[in-house]
Amino acid sequence: MIRFGPAGIPLSCKGRTLKDGIEDVHNLSLNALEIQMVRAGVYGRYPNDDEIGTKMRDIEENFIVELERAGEIISDPETVIEEEDGLMYMQSGITDSFGELYGIGSIAKRLDVSVSLHTPYYIDLGSNNELTESCMDSIRRAAIILNALDGEVVVTSLGLYTGRLPEEDIDANILNNVADIMDWWKENGIRPKLGVEVTGHQSVYGSLDQILDMCDAIDGIVPVINFPHYHSRTNGSLTESEDFLSLLRQVEPYCKGRMHTTFAGAEYADGNEKRLTPIKKGDLKFEPLAEALCDLKPEATIISASPLLEHDAMYMRIINERVVSKRVAKALKEKKKAEIAAVAEE
């Protein structure tokens, strides 16, 4: 089954809450939504008297994501709050309170909308400075949030080559930091997968080879194919269905089930993406991908990162259905011809 959906709450959605977005996606006959974790700043406060003795997930004031106790960060939302705990909250959370995530996750399941989450777009796991620690925290908090939603995959990039460190040192730092994140992932029983995204610039870690090598080295990592990023990074290599099919076949063995991808149009130059565009613009077309999907028949989710968001998600769904219908009609026609020929021979 191929799922389609937007990267964020649909532009046409009258309400701007996550619940509204999921319901709107369903009403548009789409079945996936990638939440955009744009503002990941975390602030601290002490619990009030009414909150002491309650669980983190039950606090309705603020979006509490973690607490600090005796210098240790605790992420389990079932943790009972004590008087001296420091509560850490996101001022601009995904919902008003953490506890709402469980009900919204149930709504998404009932409406058959697959939920994923993209971390903040500026992530630096290579410099090993204060920013790196903050970025690692953002990925961990994304995992906690999506785990409560019972979602599919946390999507992230990993870092860039700044010139302050040799590229091989940055690569080593990224690998070590991702390994540390995955150790934490397993210790905390996080169910969603961590997806590392192909990036669209030569100066950013995230070529297909780098990501697949990381998947080989660290258990639990899956690749996320951002088609416009890959197309830009490889100077427009995705033109025919065979190009997409070759890429999908490389990635599929690493996906551990459902393949997570992103699609949009793209403008690029010298192996670097300049901007994302509506799908009908530029030289990256969806029809060849739809043909490749019909050949491979994977379980896949395709997120529209186009400026037109849900419009292009629906456009892709329609094109995919059209390609499938043509394939079915052709197969039936050939079957009928074969039956007629067999009768004639008798």
C-alpha positions in Angstrom: 0.0 0.0 0.0 1.2 3.5 -0.9 0.3 6.2 1.6 0.2 9.9 0.7 0.1 13.0 2.9 1.5 16.5 3.5 4.5 17.7 5.5 2.6 19.6 8.1 -1.0 20.6 8.7 -2.8 21.1 5.4 -2.8 24.7 4.2 -6.6 24.4 3.7 -7.2 23.2 7.2 -9.4 25.8 9.1 -8.1 24.7 12.5 -4.4 24.7 13.1 -4.2 22.0 15.8 -2.7 18.5 15.2 -6.1 16.9 15.7 -7.6 19.3 13.1 -4.8 18.4 10.7 -5.3 14.6 11.0 -9.0 14.9 10.5 -8.5 17.2 7.5 -6.0 14.8 6.0 -8.6 12.0 6.3 -11.3 14.2 4.8 -9.0 14.9 1.8 -8.7 11.1 1.2 -5.1 11.1 2.2 -3.6 8.8 4.8 -0.4 10.2 6.1 0.8 13.3 8.0 4.4 14.3 8.8 4.4 16.7 11.8 7.0 19.5 11.5 8.8 20.1 14.8 9.7 23.7 14.0 10.2 25.2 17.4 12.0 22.9 19.8 13.1 25.3 22.5 12.6 23.9 26.1 12.1 25.9 29.3 12.0 24.9 32.9 9.8 25.4 36.0 9.1 23.8 39.3 5.8 21.9 39.8 2.9 23.5 41.7 1.3 21.8 44.7 -1.5 20.2 42.6 1.1 18.7 40.2 3.2 16.9 42.9 2.2 13.2 43.0 0.8 13.2 39.5 2.4 11.7 36.3 4.2 13.8 33.8 1.7 12.9 31.1 -1.2 14.1 33.2 -0.1 17.7 33.6 -2.4 20.0 31.6 -0.5 23.2 32.1 2.4 23.4 29.6 3.7 20.7 27.2 5.9 18.8 29.6 8.5 16.6 27.8 11.0 15.7 30.5 11.9 16.4 34.1 15.2 16.9 35.9 15.7 15.0 39.1 19.0 15.2 41.1 20.8 16.1 37.9 19.3 13.3 35.8 17.0 13.8 32.9 13.9 11.6 33.0 11.9 11.1 29.8 9.3 8.5 30.9 5.9 10.2 30.8 4.6 7.8 33.5 7.1 9.2 36.0 5.4 10.5 39.2 6.4 14.1 39.9 8.2 15.0 43.2 8.5 18.4 44.9 12.1 19.0 43.9 11.8 18.0 40.3 12.4 20.5 37.5 9.7 20.3 34.8 11.0 20.9 31.3 8.3 22.1 28.8 8.1 23.2 25.2 6.6 26.6 24.9 5.3 25.8 21.4 4.5 22.2 21.7 2.8 19.9 19.2 -0.3 20.0 21.4 -1.3 22.1 24.5 -0.3 19.3 26.8 1.6 16.0 26.5 -1.3 13.9 27.6 -3.3 15.0 24.6 -1.0 13.1 22.3 -2.4 9.7 23.3 -5.9 10.5 22.3 -4.8 12.1 19.1 -2.8 9.0 18.3 -5.9 7.0 18.8 -7.8 9.2 16.4 -5.1 8.9 13.8 -5.3 5.1 14.1 -9.1 5.1 13.8 -8.9 7.3 10.7 -6.1 5.3 9.2 -3.7 8.2 9.1 0.0 7.3 9.5 1.8 9.9 11.6 5.5 10.7 11.4 7.6 13.6 12.7 10.4 15.7 11.3 12.9 17.2 13.7 14.0 20.8 13.4 15.6 21.3 10.0 18.9 22.7 11.4 20.6 19.7 13.1 24.3 19.5 13.8 25.6 16.3 15.3 29.1 16.8 13.9 30.6 19.8 15.8 30.4 18.3 19.3 29.6 21.6 21.0 26.6 22.9 22.9 24.5 23.1 19.8 25.2 19.4 19.2 23.9 18.5 22.6 20.8 20.6 22.0 20.2 18.9 18.6 20.5 15.5 20.2 18.0 16.5 22.8 15.6 17.6 20.0 15.8 14.2 18.4 15.2 12.5 21.7 12.2 14.7 22.4 10.8 14.0 19.0 11.1 10.3 19.7 9.2 10.8 23.0 6.4 12.8 21.3 6.0 10.3 18.4 6.1 7.4 20.7 3.1 8.8 22.6 1.3 9.3 19.3 2.2 5.7 18.3 3.7 7.0 15.1 5.9 5.4 12.5 9.2 7.2 12.0 11.2 10.2 13.3 12.8 11.9 10.3 16.0 13.9 10.7 19.1 15.2 9.0 22.4 14.9 10.9 24.8 17.8 10.3 26.9 19.9 7.9 30.6 20.4 7.1 31.4 23.8 8.5 35.1 23.8 7.8 36.0 24.1 11.5 36.8 20.4 11.7 38.1 17.9 9.1 35.3 16.1 7.3 36.4 12.7 8.6 36.2 14.1 12.2 32.7 15.3 11.6 31.7 11.9 10.1 33.1 10.1 13.2 31.3 12.5 15.6 28.0 12.0 13.7 28.3 8.2 13.8 29.2 8.2 17.5 26.4 10.6 18.4 23.8 8.6 16.5 25.0 5.4 18.2 24.5 7.2 21.6 21.0 8.3 20.5 20.1 4.7 19.5 21.3 3.3 22.8 19.0 5.8 24.6 16.2 4.8 22.1 16.4 1.2 23.1 16.8 1.8 26.8 13.6 3.9 26.8 11.6 1.4 24.7 10.9 3.9 21.8 8.8 2.1 19.2 9.0 4.4 16.1 12.1 4.1 13.9 14.7 6.7 13.5 14.9 7.7 9.8 18.0 9.5 8.4 17.1 11.7 5.4 19.1 12.1 2.2 20.1 15.7 2.0 20.2 18.1 -0.9 23.6 19.8 -0.5 27.1 18.6 -0.9 28.2 20.4 2.2 25.7 18.5 4.4 26.2 15.0 5.6 23.6 12.7 4.0 24.6 11.1 0.7 22.8 7.8 0.0 26.1 5.9 0.5 26.7 7.6 3.9 23.2 6.8 5.1 23.3 3.2 4.0 26.7 2.7 5.6 25.2 4.1 8.8 22.3 1.7 8.6 24.8 -1.1 8.3 26.8 0.2 11.3 24.0 1.1 13.7 21.0 -1.1 14.4 17.6 0.6 14.3 18.4 3.3 11.7 16.4 3.4 8.5 17.0 5.5 5.3 14.5 8.2 4.3 14.6 9.0 0.6 13.9 12.7 0.0 13.6 12.5 -3.8 14.1 16.2 -4.6 17.2 16.2 -2.3 18.6 13.2 -4.0 17.7 14.5 -7.5 19.5 17.8 -6.7 22.5 16.2 -5.1 23.0 13.9 -8.1 22.5 16.7 -10.7 19.1 15.5 -11.9 19.7 11.8 -12.1 16.0 10.8 -11.6 14.4 11.0 -15.0 13.1 7.6 -16.1 11.2 5.0 -14.1 14.4 2.8 -14.2 16.3 5.5 -12.3 13.7 5.5 -9.5 13.5 1.7 -9.5 17.2 1.3 -9.1 17.1 3.8 -6.1 14.2 2.0 -4.5 15.8 -1.4 -4.8 18.9 -0.1 -3.1 16.9 1.3 -0.2 14.2 -1.3 0.3 16.3 -3.9 2.2 17.2 -1.3 4.8 13.6 -0.1 5.5 12.5 -2.8 7.9 9.0 -2.7 6.6 7.4 0.5 5.3 9.6 2.8 3.2 9.3 6.5 4.2 9.9 9.1 1.4 9.4 12.7 0.5 8.5 14.2 -2.9 8.3 17.7 -4.4 9.6 19.5 -7.4 13.1 21.0 -7.1 15.4 23.7 -8.6 19.1 22.9 -8.3 22.5 23.8 -9.6 26.0 22.2 -9.2 24.7 19.3 -7.1 22.9 21.6 -4.6 19.2 22.2 -4.1 18.2 25.8 -4.4 14.5 25.4 -3.5 11.5 23.1 -3.5 8.8 23.8 -6.0 5.3 22.5 -6.9 5.6 19.0 -8.6 4.4 20.2 -12.0 7.4 22.6 -12.2 11.0 21.5 -12.8 12.4 18.3 -14.3 11.6 15.9 -11.4 8.4 14.2 -12.4 6.2 12.0 -10.3 4.9 9.7 -13.1 8.2 7.7 -13.4 8.2 7.1 -9.7 4.6 5.9 -9.9 5.7 3.5 -12.6 8.6 2.2 -10.5 6.3 1.7 -7.5 4.0 -0.4 -9.6 7.0 -2.6 -10.6 8.4 -3.0 -7.1 5.1 -2.9 -5.1 6.7 -1.8 -1.8 4.9 -0.7 1.4 5.7 3.0 1.2 4.7 6.5 2.5 5.2 9.5 0.3 5.1 12.9 2.0 4.5 16.0 -0.1 7.0 18.7 0.8 5.8 20.9 -2.1 4.8 24.5 -1.4 1.3 23.2 -2.4 1.4 20.6 0.4 -1.9 18.7 0.3 -2.8 19.7 -3.2 0.3 17.9 -4.5 -0.2 15.0 -2.1 -3.6 14.5 -3.7 -2.1 15.0 -7.2 0.4 12.2 -6.5 -2.3 9.9 -5.2 -4.4 10.5 -8.4 -1.4 9.9 -10.7 -0.5 6.7 -8.8 -4.1 5.4 -9.1 -4.1 6.2 -12.8 -0.9 4.3 -13.4 -2.2 1.3 -11.4 -5.5 1.4 -13.3 -3.6 1.4 -16.7 -1.5 -1.6 -15.5 -4.6 -3.5 -14.4 -6.5 -2.7 -17.7 -3.5 -3.8 -19.8 -3.2 -7.0 -17.8 -6.9 -7.8 -18.3 -6.7 -7.0 -22.0 -3.7 -9.4 -22.4 -5.4 -12.1 -20.4 -8.5 -11.8 -22.6 -6.4 -12.0 -25.7 -4.7 -15.1 -24.4 -8.1 -16.7 -23.6 -9.4 -15.9 -27.1 -6.3 -17.3 -28.7 -6.6 -20.5 -26.6 -10.2 -21.0 -27.7 -9.3 -20.4 -31.4 -6.6 -23.1 -31.2 -9.2 -25.6 -29.9 
